[in-house]
Amino acid sequence: MSRETDDPKTRSTLTDEQNRTLAAALVEDEDEDLEDLALGEDYALTPEFVAMVVDAADRADAERLRELLDALHPADVADLMGFLSPDYREAVLAHVDPEALAEIISELDTEIREDVLNAVAPATLAKALEELDSDDAADVVDDLEADKRAQVLAAMPEVERVAIETSLAYEDETAGRLMQREVVAAPQFWTVGQAIDHVRKDGDELPELFFDIYVVDPSFKPVGAVPLSLLLRTKRDVPLAQIMEPVTEITVDLDQEEVAYIFDKYHLISAPVVEPGGRLVGQITVDDIVGVIHEESEEDILALAGVSDAGRNAAVIDMIRSRLPWLLINTLTAALAVSVIKAFEDEIEKVVTLAVLMPIVASLGGNAGTQSLAVAVRALASRELSAVNALRTIGREMWVGLMNGTALALITGLAVYLLFMDLRLAIAFGIALIINLFVAALAGVLAPLMLDRMGRDPAVSSSVFVTFVTDFTGFFAFLGLAALILL
């Protein structure tokens, strides 16, 4: 069969003809280890393996498709979806059982997940979601359109449906949305033996992954936790209250970035989530936090560059919408910076060399400002920079800017003198460089601090402000000094 699409955001990395050519060369060796063939040394899917999947789909070879998919981890199958066009995804998904489909869906990129969810029947999707923890299932359901969401929830058992609806009632990117409702809890009067027997007897109803048994009082408030490793090392007749450890509670409305900070600060593996009254309603485990850290760091990196799109399947129109506003703002700030050049046009006409050197001063200042900005944004994100040590950090950056500016001024000033044989020009260039690098270092740390103090994301617009300051200062300092010293 021939499966083509004109949609550039969902086309395979290779053309279908290329995939078939590669597959023809590989299909002769049916005994080759598929697991070794599937992934390269960087753990990324190889073009050869993708070609084999396309070829099997073209030939409607269900047995071969299942064999190829069985050789992959669910995360790799999710990655495979990104290399296939929508028609091929549908053909491949038809041969995935609901249990595996559940794990695959939870690993999919956001941009691809929507297409995959639309291709799966509501009943099949409902069965797959039953295999997921409540937090992962709620995350998937949240991506569904209203009509399909209602159909999927209606097809699910009442217990799972209520758990998902309860999770979706919490604000996005909060602990309530991040947590899984399945927890292992035990009363204070239980012994180690009773807790172990409970885990073994009711294993099918327990979370798939948990690290602690939470000890609760009669009102179901957590009063401590017993790590599984400690539980298994302790004699059966020892009361849980005797060996339990203090817990760090997470409230349901806490922002996920704050949750990640708490996990990192206190080196947590898991933590109980409580309602405002203190009642235990769920838990967050470290595997969820790894995803949050990755998501938040990716957002900060993109915001620092003034963009919000990173997916390989992002639509062109969405990319334009995320980037164009910041480019327009940059245009305005650049126009303000260039106005300085307009003010000194008479001096530039008299000494044309100024036009050659002034971009160097601005460029070096921009690079220095970006260095300080990156350090400051990272420090704010990791809570290493706050009002307590802000003055010390600002002072340190100022000294770094001053010293770097002086060093560069000596080196480049000498080069300017040797190139143009004009001592006054070299002095003006060197002093301007010192001034701009000093101001750049100061702006690089002050901009994110001020934005953070104002409640704004310091990663979003700091770079625009710093670029404007370094350009304006660089042009003004160099041209102004040149006017005073040379003319």
C-alpha positions as a printed NumPy array, in Angstrom:
array([[  0.   ,   0.   ,   0.   ],
       [  1.136,   3.564,  -0.555],
       [  0.795,   5.977,   2.323],
       [  1.682,   9.567,   1.524],
       [  0.941,  12.852,   3.255],
       [  1.562,  16.427,   2.199],
       [  1.607,  17.636,   5.798],
       [  5.26 ,  18.579,   6.43 ],
       [  4.951,  18.396,  10.191],
       [  3.984,  14.699,  10.223],
       [  6.017,  13.261,   7.396],
       [  8.531,  10.526,   8.038],
       [ 12.172,  11.551,   8.244],
       [ 12.805,   9.433,   5.132],
       [ 10.511,   9.28 ,   2.105],
       [  8.434,   6.126,   1.692],
       [ 10.518,   5.13 ,  -1.345],
       [ 13.735,   5.473,   0.65 ],
       [ 12.214,   3.441,   3.49 ],
       [ 11.244,   0.637,   1.101],
       [ 14.722,   0.61 ,  -0.464],
       [ 16.367,   0.324,   2.939],
       [ 13.935,  -2.371,   4.056],
       [ 14.55 ,  -4.45 ,   0.933],
       [ 18.253,  -4.529,   1.731],
       [ 17.606,  -5.577,   5.331],
       [ 14.693,  -7.978,   5.122],
       [ 16.943, -10.75 ,   3.76 ],
       [ 18.552, -11.094,   7.179],
       [ 15.506, -12.133,   9.22 ],
       [ 17.627, -13.727,  11.941],
       [ 19.473, -10.532,  12.865],
       [ 18.981,  -9.349,  16.453],
       [ 16.215,  -6.77 ,  16.111],
       [ 17.018,  -5.121,  19.441],
       [ 20.581,  -4.442,  18.314],
       [ 19.376,  -3.234,  14.923],
       [ 16.674,  -0.94 ,  16.318],
       [ 18.85 ,   1.462,  18.301],
       [ 22.108,   3.194,  17.517],
       [ 24.898,   3.881,  19.965],
       [ 23.069,   7.034,  21.067],
       [ 19.916,   4.997,  21.863],
       [ 18.059,   6.675,  18.993],
       [ 16.073,   4.636,  16.458],
       [ 18.049,   3.811,  13.339],
       [ 16.758,   4.726,   9.849],
       [ 17.097,   1.053,   8.898],
       [ 14.675,  -0.074,  11.603],
       [ 12.145,   2.639,  10.728],
       [ 12.378,   1.491,   7.117],
       [ 11.62 ,  -2.097,   8.16 ],
       [  8.497,  -0.952,  10.019],
       [  7.314,   1.015,   6.973],
       [  7.95 ,  -1.961,   4.715],
       [  6.008,  -4.325,   7.004],
       [  3.103,  -1.863,   7.075],
       [  3.167,  -1.58 ,   3.272],
       [  2.976,  -5.359,   2.968],
       [  0.261,  -5.515,   5.682],
       [  2.479,  -8.081,   7.415],
       [  0.884,  -8.138,  10.872],
       [  3.197, -10.843,  12.212],
       [  6.302,  -8.928,  11.152],
       [  4.956,  -5.67 ,  12.632],
       [  4.308,  -7.323,  15.977],
       [  7.788,  -8.834,  15.907],
       [  9.341,  -5.431,  15.241],
       [  7.29 ,  -3.706,  17.931],
       [  8.044,  -6.419,  20.504],
       [ 11.746,  -5.655,  20.064],
       [ 11.215,  -2.079,  21.305],
       [ 10.711,  -0.54 ,  24.721],
       [  7.434,   1.434,  24.937],
       [  9.464,   4.668,  25.005],
       [ 11.121,   3.646,  21.732],
       [  7.741,   2.822,  20.172],
       [  6.615,   6.314,  21.202],
       [  9.732,   7.704,  19.519],
       [  8.924,   5.643,  16.423],
       [  5.557,   7.403,  16.13 ],
       [  7.425,  10.669,  15.548],
       [  9.133,   9.256,  12.443],
       [  5.923,   8.007,  10.819],
       [  3.201,   9.81 ,   8.91 ],
       [ -0.341,   9.653,  10.398],
       [ -1.44 ,   6.772,   8.144],
       [  1.535,   4.653,   9.133],
       [  0.944,   5.426,  12.803],
       [ -2.594,   4.117,  12.472],
       [ -1.357,   0.961,  10.756],
       [  1.227,   0.321,  13.477],
       [ -1.081,   1.097,  16.405],
       [ -3.566,  -1.484,  15.144],
       [ -1.086,  -4.171,  16.204],
       [ -0.387,  -2.852,  19.719],
       [ -2.243,  -4.461,  22.634],
       [ -3.991,  -2.146,  25.158],
       [ -1.481,  -2.767,  27.958],
       [  1.467,  -1.762,  25.778],
       [ -0.573,   1.069,  24.245],
       [ -1.018,   2.595,  27.696],
       [  2.73 ,   2.849,  28.279],
       [  3.338,   4.126,  24.745],
       [  0.759,   6.912,  25.03 ],
       [  2.242,   8.154,  28.299],
       [  5.652,   8.464,  26.589],
       [  4.486,  10.311,  23.467],
       [  5.513,  13.868,  22.656],
       [  2.653,  16.312,  23.191],
       [  2.427,  17.198,  19.49 ],
       [  2.174,  13.562,  18.409],
       [ -0.071,  12.389,  21.223],
       [ -3.081,  14.291,  19.876],
       [ -2.859,  12.542,  16.495],
       [ -2.401,   9.136,  18.111],
       [ -5.319,   9.63 ,  20.505],
       [ -7.585,  10.598,  17.625],
       [ -6.629,   7.388,  15.805],
       [ -7.533,   5.077,  18.722],
       [-11.129,   4.001,  19.32 ],
       [-12.641,   5.261,  22.634],
       [-13.224,   1.729,  23.961],
       [ -9.647,   0.703,  23.199],
       [ -8.293,   3.874,  24.759],
       [-10.424,   3.392,  27.867],
       [ -9.049,  -0.116,  28.32 ],
       [ -5.504,   1.15 ,  27.87 ],
       [ -5.957,   3.911,  30.451],
       [ -7.003,   1.35 ,  33.048],
       [ -3.41 ,   0.086,  32.956],
       [ -1.972,   3.472,  33.877],
       [ -1.557,   5.15 ,  37.254],
       [ -4.185,   7.798,  37.867],
       [ -1.76 ,  10.712,  37.265],
       [ -0.665,   9.404,  33.859],
       [ -4.227,   8.516,  32.879],
       [ -5.467,  12.001,  33.82 ],
       [ -2.662,  13.558,  31.776],
       [ -3.778,  11.604,  28.697],
       [ -7.49 ,  12.31 ,  29.185],
       [ -6.723,  16.01 ,  29.563],
       [ -5.398,  16.019,  25.972],
       [ -8.65 ,  14.628,  24.537],
       [-11.311,  16.744,  22.888],
       [-14.475,  17.148,  24.914],
       [-16.589,  14.659,  22.905],
       [-13.995,  11.908,  22.903],
       [-13.154,  12.534,  26.554],
       [-16.774,  11.908,  27.486],
       [-16.838,   8.692,  25.413],
       [-13.605,   7.388,  26.962],
       [-14.644,   8.184,  30.53 ],
       [-18.042,   6.578,  29.967],
       [-16.327,   3.362,  28.846],
       [-14.157,   3.162,  31.975],
       [-15.028,   1.463,  35.293],
       [-16.431,   3.847,  37.9  ],
       [-13.412,   3.715,  40.244],
       [-10.906,   4.661,  37.526],
       [-13.263,   7.282,  36.082],
       [-13.755,   9.007,  39.44 ],
       [-10.008,   9.006,  40.094],
       [ -9.305,  10.688,  36.75 ],
       [-12.103,  13.251,  37.142],
       [-10.836,  14.105,  40.617],
       [ -7.296,  14.64 ,  39.307],
       [ -8.565,  16.841,  36.471],
       [-10.383,  19.019,  39.014],
       [ -7.036,  20.347,  40.251],
       [ -5.229,  23.199,  38.505],
       [ -2.766,  22.279,  35.772],
       [  0.922,  22.059,  36.814],
       [  0.078,  21.634,  40.501],
       [  0.809,  18.778,  42.894],
       [ -2.828,  17.675,  42.691],
       [ -2.533,  17.144,  38.946],
       [  0.922,  15.585,  39.266],
       [  0.136,  13.097,  42.035],
       [ -1.115,   9.54 ,  41.704],
       [ -4.04 ,   8.724,  43.95 ],
       [ -2.893,   5.165,  44.594],
       [ -0.981,   5.024,  47.892],
       [ -0.056,   2.418,  50.49 ],
       [ -1.179,   3.525,  53.96 ],
       [ -1.236,   1.742,  57.305],
       [ -2.544,   2.66 ,  60.783],
       [ -0.109,   3.471,  63.591],
       [ -0.92 ,   0.338,  65.572],
       [  0.056,  -2.065,  62.789],
       [  3.231,  -4.089,  63.028],
       [  5.811,  -4.695,  60.328],
       [  4.378,  -8.161,  59.767],
       [  0.861,  -6.844,  59.234],
       [  2.116,  -4.282,  56.747],
       [  4.058,  -6.901,  54.769],
       [  1.056,  -9.238,  54.73 ],
       [ -1.148,  -6.396,  53.484],
       [  1.236,  -5.636,  50.617],
       [  1.407,  -9.287,  49.584],
       [ -2.34 ,  -9.918,  49.899],
       [ -3.582,  -6.803,  48.12 ],
       [ -0.724,  -6.428,  45.637],
       [ -3.03 ,  -6.095,  42.62 ],
       [ -4.695,  -3.024,  44.126],
       [ -1.473,  -1.258,  45.094],
       [  0.45 ,   1.274,  43.023],
       [  2.741,  -0.185,  40.392],
       [  5.634,   1.824,  41.853],
       [  5.96 ,   2.939,  45.469],
       [  8.81 ,   3.414,  47.909],
       [  7.151,   4.193,  51.251],
       [  4.272,   3.003,  53.368],
       [  2.605,   6.044,  54.89 ],
       [  1.569,   5.718,  58.517],
       [ -1.718,   7.544,  59.134],
       [ -3.789,   8.536,  62.162],
       [ -7.561,   7.819,  62.466],
       [ -8.37 ,  10.927,  60.361],
       [ -6.091,   9.611,  57.598],
       [ -3.455,  12.28 ,  58.117],
       [  0.131,  11.105,  57.497],
       [  2.194,  11.057,  60.692],
       [  5.221,   9.264,  59.256],
       [  6.511,   6.918,  56.593],
       [  8.324,   3.598,  56.551],
       [ 10.645,   3.049,  53.569],
       [ 10.251,  -0.389,  52.016],
       [ 13.945,  -1.088,  52.494],
       [ 13.582,  -0.477,  56.241],
       [ 10.363,  -2.486,  56.407],
       [ 12.002,  -5.571,  54.921],
       [ 14.961,  -5.368,  57.31 ],
       [ 12.842,  -5.116,  60.466],
       [ 11.38 ,  -7.981,  62.511],
       [  7.697,  -8.683,  62.032],
       [  6.556,  -7.867,  65.575],
       [  7.962,  -4.312,  65.602],
       [  5.24 ,  -1.594,  65.484],
       [  5.338,   0.742,  62.495],
       [  5.121,   3.734,  64.846],
       [  8.474,   2.704,  66.308],
       [ 10.393,   2.766,  63.022],
       [  8.523,   5.383,  60.988],
       [ 10.38 ,   8.444,  59.747],
       [  9.151,  12.047,  59.444],
       [  7.523,  12.981,  56.136],
       [  7.606,  16.141,  54.027],
       [  4.013,  16.835,  53.064],
       [  3.05 ,  18.392,  49.731],
       [ -0.213,  20.33 ,  49.48 ],
       [ -2.429,  19.691,  46.465],
       [ -2.283,  23.295,  45.247],
       [  1.522,  23.615,  45.309],
       [  3.083,  24.479,  41.928],
       [  4.963,  21.59 ,  40.336],
       [  8.132,  23.679,  40.128],
       [  7.98 ,  24.16 ,  43.9  ],
       [  7.447,  20.414,  44.308],
       [ 10.549,  19.69 ,  42.227],
       [ 12.552,  22.13 ,  44.365],
       [ 11.422,  20.366,  47.57 ],
       [ 12.351,  16.952,  46.162],
       [ 15.775,  18.235,  45.158],
       [ 16.442,  20.073,  48.421],
       [ 15.471,  17.224,  50.718],
       [ 16.579,  14.367,  48.425],
       [ 13.134,  12.775,  48.426],
       [ 12.141,   9.611,  46.584],
       [  8.455,  10.046,  47.292],
       [  6.22 ,  12.374,  49.279],
       [  2.598,  12.305,  50.455],
       [  0.137,  14.805,  49.005],
       [ -2.45 ,  16.216,  51.393],
       [ -5.592,  18.314,  51.167],
       [ -5.805,  21.673,  53.015],
       [ -7.1  ,  19.823,  56.09 ],
       [ -4.11 ,  17.489,  56.083],
       [ -5.868,  14.349,  54.828],
       [ -3.752,  12.057,  52.637],
       [ -5.04 ,  12.02 ,  49.063],
       [ -2.099,  10.772,  46.985],
       [  1.636,  10.599,  46.5  ],
       [  4.286,  11.962,  44.168],
       [  7.272,   9.8  ,  43.242],
       [ 10.67 ,  10.755,  41.915],
       [  9.941,   9.476,  38.387],
       [  7.247,  12.161,  38.101],
       [  9.708,  14.806,  39.304],
       [ 12.275,  13.858,  36.664],
       [  9.677,  14.693,  34.025],
       [  8.842,  18.006,  35.724],
       [ 12.51 ,  19.025,  35.914],
       [ 12.975,  18.217,  32.232],
       [  9.819,  20.119,  31.286],
       [ 10.646,  23.202,  33.372],
       [ 14.268,  23.378,  32.223],
       [ 13.167,  23.05 ,  28.585],
       [ 10.664,  25.876,  29.062],
       [ 13.336,  28.11 ,  30.621],
       [ 15.844,  27.438,  27.852],
       [ 13.274,  28.207,  25.153],
       [ 11.949,  31.253,  26.98 ],
       [ 15.482,  32.604,  27.312],
       [ 15.628,  32.614,  23.513],
       [ 12.122,  34.039,  23.207],
       [ 10.516,  30.922,  21.711],
       [  8.124,  28.262,  22.966],
       [  8.294,  25.576,  20.266],
       [ 10.693,  22.655,  20.359],
       [  8.832,  19.653,  19.032],
       [  9.911,  18.115,  15.76 ],
       [  6.239,  18.19 ,  14.704],
       [  5.47 ,  21.785,  15.683],
       [  3.292,  23.519,  13.078],
       [  4.878,  26.35 ,  11.085],
       [  2.1  ,  28.776,  12.051],
       [  2.597,  27.991,  15.762],
       [  6.346,  28.565,  15.433],
       [  5.711,  31.922,  13.758],
       [  3.298,  32.992,  16.489],
       [  5.754,  32.162,  19.256],
       [  8.766,  33.869,  17.682],
       [  7.434,  36.878,  15.772],
       [  6.339,  38.963,  18.805],
       [  9.811,  38.837,  20.332],
       [ 11.39 ,  39.702,  16.995],
       [  9.118,  42.742,  16.775],
       [ 10.13 ,  43.809,  20.279],
       [ 13.761,  43.324,  19.305],
       [ 13.154,  45.519,  16.273],
       [ 11.952,  48.358,  18.494],
       [ 14.851,  48.065,  20.943],
       [ 17.324,  47.872,  18.05 ],
       [ 15.832,  51.037,  16.585],
       [ 16.372,  52.802,  19.91 ],
       [ 19.971,  51.615,  20.014],
       [ 20.582,  52.716,  16.434],
       [ 19.247,  56.168,  17.287],
       [ 22.54 ,  56.695,  19.102],
       [ 24.389,  56.206,  15.815],
       [ 22.117,  58.787,  14.19 ],
       [ 23.054,  61.289,  16.887],
       [ 26.761,  60.869,  16.081],
       [ 26.535,  60.7  ,  12.295],
       [ 28.676,  63.838,  11.852],
       [ 31.508,  62.286,  13.867],
       [ 31.229,  59.041,  11.887],
       [ 31.478,  60.974,   8.61 ],
       [ 34.699,  62.57 ,   9.824],
       [ 36.23 ,  59.333,  11.147],
       [ 34.869,  56.423,   9.076],
       [ 36.873,  53.972,  11.2  ],
       [ 34.291,  54.442,  13.961],
       [ 31.695,  52.596,  11.844],
       [ 34.071,  49.644,  11.606],
       [ 34.809,  49.373,  15.35 ],
       [ 31.532,  50.22 ,  17.071],
       [ 29.81 ,  46.844,  16.25 ],
       [ 32.702,  45.084,  17.998],
       [ 32.093,  46.977,  21.238],
       [ 28.355,  46.196,  21.119],
       [ 28.903,  42.535,  20.205],
       [ 31.396,  41.856,  23.006],
       [ 29.057,  43.545,  25.47 ],
       [ 26.154,  41.418,  24.25 ],
       [ 28.118,  38.22 ,  24.774],
       [ 29.192,  39.281,  28.264],
       [ 25.6  ,  40.171,  29.143],
       [ 24.356,  36.798,  27.916],
       [ 26.902,  35.028,  30.128],
       [ 25.745,  36.898,  33.241],
       [ 22.108,  36.428,  32.262],
       [ 22.435,  32.656,  31.862],
       [ 24.097,  32.344,  35.27 ],
       [ 21.467,  34.532,  36.948],
       [ 18.458,  32.741,  35.412],
       [ 19.871,  29.348,  36.361],
       [ 20.573,  30.553,  39.906],
       [ 17.026,  31.901,  40.258],
       [ 15.525,  28.665,  38.947],
       [ 17.554,  26.583,  41.402],
       [ 16.914,  29.008,  44.302],
       [ 20.632,  29.766,  44.631],
       [ 19.935,  33.476,  44.04 ],
       [ 17.574,  35.342,  46.351],
       [ 17.282,  38.591,  48.284],
       [ 19.669,  37.171,  50.882],
       [ 22.664,  36.992,  48.546],
       [ 21.568,  39.317,  45.722],
       [ 24.001,  42.126,  46.61 ],
       [ 26.932,  39.729,  46.817],
       [ 26.009,  38.211,  43.447],
       [ 25.628,  41.623,  41.816],
       [ 28.972,  42.754,  43.225],
       [ 30.69 ,  39.628,  41.969],
       [ 29.298,  40.056,  38.461],
       [ 30.347,  43.709,  38.435],
       [ 33.924,  42.76 ,  39.302],
       [ 33.928,  40.033,  36.647],
       [ 32.642,  42.513,  34.047],
       [ 35.216,  45.099,  35.043],
       [ 38.13 ,  42.664,  34.968],
       [ 37.07 ,  41.044,  31.698],
       [ 36.533,  44.463,  30.151],
       [ 39.99 ,  45.623,  31.244],
       [ 41.667,  42.492,  29.894],
       [ 39.877,  42.747,  26.547],
       [ 40.533,  46.493,  26.378],
       [ 44.291,  45.942,  26.697],
       [ 44.339,  43.2  ,  24.074],
       [ 41.962,  44.698,  21.514],
       [ 43.126,  48.263,  22.168],
       [ 46.643,  47.233,  21.214],
       [ 45.304,  45.55 ,  18.082],
       [ 43.367,  48.697,  17.119],
       [ 46.489,  50.812,  17.597],
       [ 48.65 ,  48.498,  15.5  ],
       [ 45.97 ,  48.322,  12.786],
       [ 45.149,  52.053,  12.514],
       [ 48.209,  53.633,  14.198],
       [ 45.965,  55.983,  16.178],
       [ 46.545,  56.033,  19.936],
       [ 43.493,  58.176,  20.736],
       [ 41.23 ,  55.819,  18.773],
       [ 42.66 ,  52.836,  20.638],
       [ 42.09 ,  54.562,  23.992],
       [ 38.494,  55.438,  23.134],
       [ 37.867,  51.878,  21.979],
       [ 39.398,  50.359,  25.116],
       [ 37.544,  52.593,  27.585],
       [ 34.24 ,  52.013,  25.764],
       [ 34.835,  48.276,  25.975],
       [ 35.434,  48.434,  29.729],
       [ 32.277,  50.481,  30.239],
       [ 30.104,  48.215,  28.088],
       [ 31.275,  44.942,  29.643],
       [ 30.766,  46.386,  33.117],
       [ 27.23 ,  47.529,  32.267],
       [ 26.525,  44.231,  30.454],
       [ 27.45 ,  42.164,  33.515],
       [ 25.299,  44.409,  35.704],
       [ 22.308,  44.26 ,  33.345],
       [ 22.674,  40.487,  32.959],
       [ 22.063,  39.929,  36.657],
       [ 19.731,  42.864,  37.423],
       [ 17.236,  42.201,  34.607],
       [ 16.164,  38.717,  35.766],
       [ 16.225,  39.821,  39.418],
       [ 13.863,  42.729,  38.744],
       [ 11.542,  40.625,  36.595],
       [ 11.446,  37.932,  39.261],
       [ 10.672,  40.559,  41.915],
       [  7.797,  41.794,  39.733],
       [  6.383,  38.273,  39.514],
       [  7.398,  37.799,  35.885],
       [  9.268,  34.856,  34.406],
       [ 12.897,  36.09 ,  34.277],
       [ 13.712,  33.747,  31.41 ],
       [ 11.146,  35.213,  29.021],
       [ 12.156,  38.816,  28.355],
       [ 15.495,  39.322,  30.082],
       [ 17.498,  38.696,  26.909],
       [ 15.655,  41.45 ,  25.011],
       [ 16.371,  43.949,  27.777],
       [ 20.035,  42.954,  28.108],
       [ 20.603,  43.125,  24.343],
       [ 19.116,  46.625,  24.237],
       [ 21.267,  47.831,  27.155],
       [ 24.524,  46.465,  25.722],
       [ 23.859,  47.806,  22.215],
       [ 22.823,  51.234,  23.462],
       [ 25.687,  51.486,  25.941],
       [ 28.248,  50.169,  23.474],
       [ 27.323,  52.628,  20.735],
       [ 26.932,  55.586,  23.069],
       [ 30.133,  54.965,  25.049],
       [ 32.35 ,  54.433,  21.997],
       [ 30.945,  57.223,  19.831],
       [ 30.734,  59.621,  22.756],
       [ 34.343,  58.984,  23.809],
       [ 35.484,  59.214,  20.208],
       [ 33.785,  62.6  ,  19.876],
       [ 35.497,  63.843,  23.03 ],
       [ 38.976,  62.374,  22.433],
       [ 39.318,  62.449,  18.65 ],
       [ 37.281,  65.472,  17.662]])
